[in-house]
Amino acid sequence: MPVSSAEHIILQAKRLVESDRRSEIRLNANGGNSILVVCDPMQEPEYIDGIRKHLPDDAYSIIDLNKCLIDFITTHKSAIIELFSLLQSATQEIFKAPPDEESQDLFKEIISQISEAFNNKKVPVLINSGALYGTGIDNIHIMENENVMNAAFPLIILYPATKEADRLMFLGKRPSSKYRCMIIQ
């Protein structure tokens, strides 16, 4: 059975992670420790299938950000309703509290799952990153987190984006920032 273009890109990321050339990731990622696997938003399900097929559970930890968001809302529903009415002009703080606050938020829960993968000597792979749109959590916040930057393994993020001119547009809507990651597309 021939390998699809999505699977080819997933296998390319896998070869890079599992090779002796991991230092290339930091060199190509401006000192970062992440790989951004760019896919057309309409092809994201095909890429997720490729990730599930080619990245085994014993070496990779797939973190579904849709599930993280739903679990967070389900667990903190009453607090979110209260915070939503209090923070009407800053609702993104419900999902990513200011750095000086100790409250539990979605961002901290995502970082906790990534750190758990690293502690279990697995490469974390974020899928369904479109779930972060509108939460105030940008991929760059995750990539620049010290747990990610200092880990022995890189973080892989499936990034649904379109390319317009020379710029990636997250979900075809929002321009990407100058990421600290290696881009595979």
GIJOPE-V268089 format. One record per pair of residues at least 12 apart in sequence whose C-alpha atoms are under 6 Angstrom apart, sorted by the first residue. I is the first residue (numbers start at 1). GAP is how many residues later the second one is. Records with the same first field share a line. If there is no record, write none. Layout:
I = GAP  GAP
//
This chain:
6 = 41
7 = 43
25 = 157
28 = 154
29 = 151  152  153
30 = 150
32 = 117  148  149
33 = 116  121
34 = 120  121  122  147
35 = 121  146  147  148
36 = 121  146  147
37 = 120  121  122  147
38 = 121  122  147
39 = 121  122
40 = 120  121  122
41 = 119  120
59 = 63
60 = 62  63  64
61 = 56  61  62  63  64
62 = 62  63
63 = 62  63
64 = 63  64
65 = 63  64
66 = 62  65
92 = 43  44
95 = 40
123 = 30
124 = 31
125 = 31  32
126 = 31
127 = 31
//
